[in-house]
Amino acid sequence: MSWTEDLRKQYIEERVPKGNIKAKCSISFPINRHDDNGHSMDNLDITIDKGTIWDVEEEDFRDIGGDIRLTNNDLVWIEIPIEIFVGNFKVLN
């Protein structure tokens, strides 16, 4: 599926859970690490592990422009495009 900007916004509004929602990673995948200023750190990927549980953040604030902001109990946060969320996470509640 090709994600146009309008389709992306519509999907987020209609299907991205809000309000104390948890999501479980269903497949491990790498993402690029960013510094405190939101700049990409080349060659410093981190792996999001299968089975990890993440909180879907409600607020619209984004440091690096991802569609979805997820946090976990290890005080880690990630921002990812909707395509990665849909393909790699399962909403638990």
JORABEL-V117460 format. One record per residue. N is the residue number from 1. SS is DSSP state (H for helix, E for strand, - for the rest). PSI is psi in radians with two decimals (none if undefined). D_CENTER is the distance of its C-alpha to the mean C-alpha in Angstrom with 2 decimals. Layout:
N,SS,PSI,D_CENTER
N,SS,PSI,D_CENTER
This chain:
1,-,2.32,18.42
2,-,2.23,18.40
3,-,1.78,15.95
4,-,2.86,18.14
5,H,-0.72,17.04
6,H,-0.76,18.84
7,H,-0.72,17.35
8,H,-0.85,13.76
9,H,-0.76,14.84
10,H,-0.79,16.80
11,H,-0.78,14.20
12,H,-0.81,11.81
13,H,-0.69,15.01
14,H,-0.56,16.37
15,H,-0.31,13.84
16,-,2.16,10.65
17,-,2.59,12.01
18,-,2.56,13.30
19,-,1.56,15.34
20,-,0.86,14.95
21,E,2.44,12.72
22,E,2.59,11.57
23,E,2.50,9.71
24,E,2.31,11.10
25,E,2.19,10.06
26,-,-0.18,12.83
27,-,2.32,13.20
28,-,2.51,12.97
29,E,2.65,11.58
30,E,2.59,11.96
31,E,2.73,10.05
32,E,2.38,12.24
33,E,2.56,13.01
34,E,2.63,13.82
35,-,-3.10,16.75
36,-,-0.29,17.35
37,-,0.07,18.14
38,-,0.17,14.93
39,-,2.40,16.89
40,E,2.38,15.83
41,E,1.75,17.83
42,E,2.43,19.39
43,E,0.42,19.77
44,E,1.01,17.68
45,E,2.63,14.88
46,E,2.72,13.43
47,E,2.26,12.79
48,E,2.06,10.23
49,-,2.46,13.00
50,-,2.38,13.75
51,-,-0.19,14.60
52,-,2.57,12.54
53,E,2.35,11.73
54,E,2.58,8.91
55,E,2.32,9.55
56,E,2.03,7.82
57,-,2.39,9.23
58,-,-0.61,11.90
59,-,2.65,12.93
60,-,-0.12,12.50
61,-,2.33,12.79
62,-,2.33,10.67
63,-,-0.69,12.09
64,-,0.18,11.08
65,-,0.23,10.50
66,-,2.73,6.94
67,-,-0.62,6.98
68,E,2.35,4.31
69,E,2.19,4.78
70,E,2.51,5.05
71,E,2.79,8.53
72,-,3.13,11.12
73,-,-0.22,14.91
74,-,0.24,15.38
75,-,0.52,14.36
76,-,2.46,11.44
77,E,2.60,8.39
78,E,2.65,5.54
79,E,2.21,4.37
80,E,2.73,3.65
81,-,2.73,6.37
82,H,-0.62,7.23
83,H,-0.72,9.29
84,H,-0.70,7.12
85,H,-0.86,5.58
86,H,-0.72,9.32
87,H,-0.37,10.77
88,H,-0.02,9.34
89,E,2.62,8.81
90,E,2.21,11.70
91,E,2.28,11.99
92,-,-0.57,14.74
93,-,none,16.34
